[in-house]
């Protein structure tokens, strides 16, 4: 019996072979993954492979550890790919957050400077208004002409 095959008995007592195939393996009969595919809308798992082959997960684990290992390898590859993609996405978001925090810090400094300048100008304006509105203060013309 070839790797990836399982023997099942039909209702009439004859044996027939069921072939197991995992998607994404370039499955051809010569690499041990022949027969039915896991449905595209279904997540790859040992249970899905067993269900599609018509056997129990225990059968996959106990009688066909190569198949179980192949499924684990495919799941690990997918998991690593997703982890790398999420890591890259996270790094990009962290860089963006750092840029925005730096920009925020600069803008807060500018705001503090403007608030201080505004307070100084308001104080000067109040002083000048007091000079103009007060009757006991007189202004002199400057000698620079």
URRAVEN-V568026 format. One record per pair of residues at least 12 apart in sequence whose C-alpha atoms are under 6 Angstrom apart, sorted by sequence separation. I is the first residue (numbers start at 1). J is the second residue. D is the distance in Angstrom with one decimal. If there is no record, write none. Layout:
I;J;D / I;J;D
This chain:
6;18;5.4 / 21;33;4.2 / 5;18;5.9 / 20;33;5.4 / 21;34;5.0 / 5;19;4.8 / 20;34;5.6 / 21;35;5.8 / 19;34;5.2 / 20;35;5.7 / 21;36;5.8 / 4;20;5.6 / 19;35;4.7 / 21;37;5.4 / 4;32;5.0 / 3;32;5.2 / 4;33;5.8 / 20;53;5.7
